[in-house]
Amino acid sequence: MSAVDLGCGHGGVTDRMARRVGESGTVYAVDASADQLQIARSALIHHRNITFIDSALEDDPLRGRRVDWVYSRFLLMHVRDLRRALDAMADMLTDDGALLLEIADVGTARFSPADPDSDLWLPWWYALGQARGLSFDVADTIENALDAAGFAIHRRDQYQPISSSREAKLVQALGFEQCVPAYLTEIGVAPARIDTHRKYLNRVLDDQGVTFALFNSTQIIARRR
């Protein structure tokens, strides 16, 4: 079998794919970040069935080659034109090939019990996506987009871990800090509001009475109709 890992990052899933297809199979590891691709190449040097490609999804990274599986994990939220991205994926598939998509619905992340300061980040997140022209709402639009692109969903699974652990809450806290510079400069969030949410996060990190529902992750297998 053959597969492409679009937005492969450091290659964690690429490694599993390479093992799954075996020595006679082929995996293409594609990423638009040369730095990420170099990390993956160094980590997976022992695999001889992986071809590394520095390219964006929309730029025909396979150069006309077709594969049995097109896989992407949390990539589609970062594309500017969802339909164009799905069309590019379709062009990579064999006639009986399939898409395997993992979609992050970041907006479903929630603390419980709710607090006036716990969801301050949410409108900032969506405003940032709009400002950058990206598909941060892809979880809400993916079904219609797949249908418009000529795909039928064959399987759909959803996962949303809930935990009171410090580690789970750090996913949100660290992700928030990564976004802070953009919140301040690109959408004009007041620094005092940033500090209010930061103080809330620090307050609940070790509070076992507060649980955190990490963002909903949807896995979709789709084939051409």
C-alpha positions in Angstrom: 0.0 0.0 0.0 0.9 3.6 -0.4 0.1 6.6 1.8 0.8 10.3 2.2 1.1 12.0 5.6 0.2 15.7 4.9 1.6 18.1 7.5 3.7 15.3 8.9 5.4 17.5 11.5 8.1 15.7 13.5 7.0 12.4 11.9 5.3 10.6 14.8 2.4 9.3 12.8 4.6 8.8 9.7 6.6 6.3 11.7 3.5 4.2 12.4 2.4 4.5 8.8 5.8 3.3 7.5 5.6 0.3 9.8 2.1 -0.5 8.7 2.7 -0.5 4.9 5.9 -2.5 5.3 9.1 -2.5 3.3 7.2 -3.1 0.0 4.9 -0.1 0.7 5.6 3.6 0.3 4.9 6.6 2.5 5.3 10.2 1.5 5.9 12.6 4.4 4.9 16.2 3.4 5.3 19.4 5.3 5.6 23.0 4.4 8.0 23.6 7.2 11.6 22.7 6.3 12.5 22.7 10.0 9.8 20.2 10.9 10.7 18.0 8.0 14.3 17.9 9.0 13.3 16.7 12.5 11.2 14.0 10.9 13.9 13.0 8.5 16.5 12.7 11.3 14.1 10.7 13.5 13.0 8.3 10.7 16.3 7.8 8.9 16.0 4.0 9.6 12.9 3.7 7.4 13.7 3.2 3.7 10.1 3.3 2.5 9.6 7.1 3.4 10.0 9.9 0.9 10.2 13.4 2.4 8.8 16.3 0.5 9.0 20.0 1.4 5.8 21.4 0.0 2.4 22.9 0.9 -0.6 20.7 0.3 -2.0 22.9 -2.5 1.3 22.8 -4.5 0.9 19.2 -5.8 3.6 17.7 -3.5 3.3 14.2 -5.1 3.8 15.6 -8.6 1.0 13.5 -10.1 1.7 10.3 -8.2 -1.4 8.7 -6.5 -1.7 6.8 -3.2 -4.2 4.5 -1.5 -4.5 6.7 1.6 -4.3 10.4 2.1 -3.9 11.3 5.8 -3.9 14.6 7.6 -3.9 15.3 11.3 -5.1 18.8 12.4 -3.9 20.3 9.1 -7.1 21.5 7.5 -7.7 24.2 10.2 -4.6 25.9 8.8 -5.6 26.1 5.2 -7.0 29.2 3.6 -9.3 27.5 1.1 -10.8 24.3 2.4 -12.4 23.3 -1.0 -9.0 23.7 -2.8 -7.3 21.6 -0.1 -9.8 18.8 -0.5 -9.6 18.9 -4.3 -5.8 18.7 -3.9 -6.2 15.6 -1.7 -8.6 14.1 -4.2 -6.0 14.4 -6.9 -3.6 12.4 -4.9 -5.9 9.4 -4.5 -6.1 6.2 -6.5 -9.6 5.5 -7.8 -10.5 3.3 -4.8 -8.4 5.3 -2.3 -9.6 7.0 0.8 -9.1 10.1 2.9 -8.3 9.7 6.6 -8.8 13.0 8.3 -8.3 14.1 11.9 -10.1 17.3 12.6 -9.5 19.4 15.8 -12.5 21.3 17.1 -10.5 23.6 19.3 -13.6 25.6 20.3 -15.0 22.7 22.2 -12.3 22.8 24.9 -13.9 23.6 28.2 -13.2 23.9 31.9 -15.8 22.7 34.5 -17.2 24.1 36.5 -17.5 27.1 34.3 -16.0 30.4 35.4 -16.5 33.9 34.0 -12.8 33.9 33.2 -12.5 30.3 31.8 -13.7 31.0 28.3 -12.2 34.4 27.6 -9.9 32.9 25.0 -12.7 31.5 22.8 -13.8 34.6 20.8 -10.1 35.6 20.5 -9.3 32.2 18.9 -12.0 32.5 16.2 -11.2 36.1 15.6 -7.6 35.2 15.0 -8.6 32.6 12.4 -10.8 35.1 10.6 -8.0 37.7 10.7 -5.6 35.2 9.1 -8.2 33.8 6.6 -7.8 30.3 8.0 -10.3 27.5 8.6 -10.4 27.5 12.4 -14.1 26.5 12.0 -13.3 23.4 9.9 -15.1 21.1 12.3 -18.4 22.8 11.6 -17.9 22.9 7.8 -16.1 19.6 6.9 -19.1 17.5 6.2 -20.6 20.0 3.7 -17.1 20.6 2.2 -16.5 16.9 1.7 -19.9 16.5 0.1 -19.3 19.4 -2.3 -15.9 17.9 -3.2 -17.6 14.6 -4.2 -16.8 12.5 -1.1 -19.0 10.4 1.1 -18.2 9.7 4.7 -17.8 6.0 5.4 -16.8 6.3 9.1 -16.8 9.0 11.7 -15.4 8.7 15.3 -15.1 11.4 17.9 -13.0 11.6 21.0 -12.9 14.2 23.8 -10.8 13.3 26.8 -11.8 14.9 30.1 -9.2 15.1 32.9 -8.5 17.0 36.1 -4.7 16.5 35.7 -2.2 19.3 35.5 -0.9 17.8 32.2 -4.2 18.1 30.5 -4.7 21.7 31.6 -1.2 22.5 30.5 -2.3 21.7 26.9 -4.6 24.7 27.1 -2.3 26.9 29.1 0.7 26.4 26.8 -1.4 26.7 23.7 -2.8 29.9 25.0 0.6 31.4 25.6 1.6 30.5 22.1 -1.3 32.6 20.8 -0.9 35.6 23.1 1.4 37.6 20.8 -1.1 37.2 18.0 -4.1 38.0 20.2 -2.3 41.3 21.2 -1.0 42.4 17.9 -3.4 41.0 15.3 -6.8 41.3 16.9 -6.1 43.9 19.6 -7.0 42.1 22.8 -6.4 44.3 25.9 -3.3 43.1 27.9 -5.4 43.2 31.1 -7.8 40.7 29.6 -4.9 38.4 28.7 -3.7 38.6 32.3 -7.1 37.8 33.6 -7.3 34.6 31.7 -3.7 33.7 32.4 -4.4 34.1 36.2 -7.4 31.8 35.9 -5.3 29.1 34.1 -2.6 29.4 36.8 -5.2 29.1 39.5 -6.8 25.9 38.2 -3.7 24.0 37.0 -3.4 22.0 40.3 -7.0 22.2 41.4 -8.4 18.6 41.2 -11.9 20.0 41.6 -11.7 21.6 38.1 -11.7 19.3 35.1 -10.7 20.2 31.5 -12.4 18.7 28.4 -9.7 18.8 25.8 -10.8 19.8 22.3 -13.0 17.3 20.4 -11.0 15.3 17.8 -13.0 13.8 14.9 -11.6 11.1 12.7 -13.2 10.7 9.3 -12.7 8.1 6.6 -14.2 9.4 3.3 -14.2 8.0 -0.3 -15.3 9.4 -3.6 -19.0 8.8 -4.4 
